Amino acid sequence: MNETTKKLEISTSELDLIANALETQSKILRMQASAGGHGALSRLNDVKRLLATVSSQRENTGNRRPEPSGLWGILRSMRQAT
């Protein structure tokens, strides 16, 4: 796997869709691996690692508060500047 990372802007609904697709792929690969499919176990491990990464990102995005805008944003930036 290539270890180069990039930041992507993905909405919460898109992240949920990706996680659901990876869970489905994981189930398919689990069945193939149990049937002795060549390379399925290796791919299953890769998908599980990726799913863990996506799941942790999903948890992090749920905990973030939106940046204040308008007057509140100005007041906050003034408070941080002092």
Buried (B, 14 or more C-beta within 10 A) or exposed (E): EEEEEEEEEBEEEEBEEBBEEBBEBBEBBBEBBEEEBEEBBEBBEEBBEBBEEBBEBBEEEEEEEEEEEEEEEEEEEEEEEE
